[in-house]
Amino acid sequence: MKDSYNKSIQLRCITCGDSDFEFNEDKTWIKCNRCGREYLGGYDELVELNQENINRELDETKKEITKDLKDDITKMFKDAFKGNKNIKFKG
């Protein structure tokens, strides 16, 4: 299994889909450089509007972790019972 499943999700403008923004120091105000849309709620508003993309990436990561965990457990059992003629593993 991997040591880390770090992911980076690009936040996008809900109007034009671009990811180039300007913002103030504490990110309480954000403006899209392409279409000029302003997010007066800042970073929190942008995250909320991108929640569908965030959830999709989270689901993919969960699937990846589940598969890796299953593979690791299967390998662990195969190694533990290696040479035992009474126990067979399929797949």
C-alpha positions as CSV (number, residue, x, y, z in Angstrom):
1,M,0.0,0.0,0.0
2,K,1.2,3.5,-0.7
3,D,2.6,5.6,2.1
4,S,0.5,8.6,1.0
5,Y,-2.6,9.3,-1.0
6,N,-2.1,13.1,-1.2
7,K,-4.3,14.7,-3.9
8,S,-4.4,18.2,-5.3
9,I,-7.7,19.4,-6.7
10,Q,-7.7,22.4,-9.0
11,L,-10.5,24.8,-8.0
12,R,-12.3,26.3,-11.1
13,C,-14.4,29.3,-11.7
14,I,-18.0,28.2,-11.8
15,T,-18.8,30.6,-14.6
16,C,-16.0,30.0,-17.2
17,G,-14.1,26.9,-15.8
18,D,-10.7,28.7,-15.6
19,S,-8.4,28.2,-12.7
20,D,-6.5,31.5,-12.8
21,F,-7.5,33.7,-9.9
22,E,-6.4,36.8,-8.1
23,F,-7.1,37.2,-4.4
24,N,-6.4,39.2,-1.3
25,E,-3.9,38.1,1.3
26,D,-6.3,36.1,3.5
27,K,-8.3,34.8,0.5
28,T,-11.6,36.3,1.7
29,W,-12.1,37.8,-1.8
30,I,-11.3,36.0,-5.0
31,K,-11.7,37.2,-8.6
32,C,-11.4,35.1,-11.8
33,N,-8.8,36.6,-14.1
34,R,-10.6,35.3,-17.3
35,C,-14.2,36.3,-16.8
36,G,-14.0,38.7,-13.9
37,R,-16.4,36.9,-11.6
38,E,-15.9,37.9,-8.0
39,Y,-16.3,35.5,-5.1
40,L,-17.1,37.7,-2.2
41,G,-17.2,34.7,0.1
42,G,-13.6,34.0,-0.9
43,Y,-11.9,30.7,-0.7
44,D,-14.8,29.1,1.2
45,E,-17.3,30.0,-1.5
46,L,-15.1,28.7,-4.2
47,V,-14.6,25.4,-2.4
48,E,-18.4,25.1,-1.9
49,L,-19.1,25.7,-5.6
50,N,-16.4,23.1,-6.5
51,Q,-17.8,20.5,-4.1
52,E,-18.9,18.1,-6.9
53,N,-15.4,17.9,-8.3
54,I,-14.0,17.5,-4.8
55,N,-16.4,14.7,-4.0
56,R,-15.7,12.9,-7.3
57,E,-11.9,12.9,-6.5
58,L,-12.6,11.7,-3.0
59,D,-14.6,8.8,-4.3
60,E,-11.8,7.9,-6.7
61,T,-9.3,8.0,-3.9
62,K,-11.5,5.8,-1.7
63,K,-11.7,3.2,-4.5
64,E,-7.9,3.3,-4.9
65,I,-7.3,2.8,-1.2
66,T,-9.8,0.0,-1.0
67,K,-8.2,-1.8,-4.0
68,D,-4.7,-1.4,-2.5
69,L,-5.8,-2.6,0.9
70,K,-7.5,-5.7,-0.6
71,D,-4.4,-6.5,-2.6
72,D,-2.2,-6.1,0.5
73,I,-4.4,-8.3,2.7
74,T,-4.5,-11.0,0.0
75,K,-0.7,-10.9,-0.4
76,M,-0.3,-11.1,3.4
77,F,-2.5,-14.2,3.6
78,K,-0.9,-15.9,0.7
79,D,2.5,-15.3,2.2
80,A,1.3,-16.5,5.7
81,F,-0.1,-19.8,4.3
82,K,2.6,-20.3,1.7
83,G,3.4,-24.0,1.4
84,N,0.2,-25.2,3.1
85,K,-1.4,-27.8,0.9
86,N,-4.8,-27.5,2.6
87,I,-5.4,-23.8,1.9
88,K,-5.7,-22.4,-1.7
89,F,-6.4,-18.9,-2.8
90,K,-8.3,-18.0,-6.0
91,G,-7.7,-15.0,-8.1
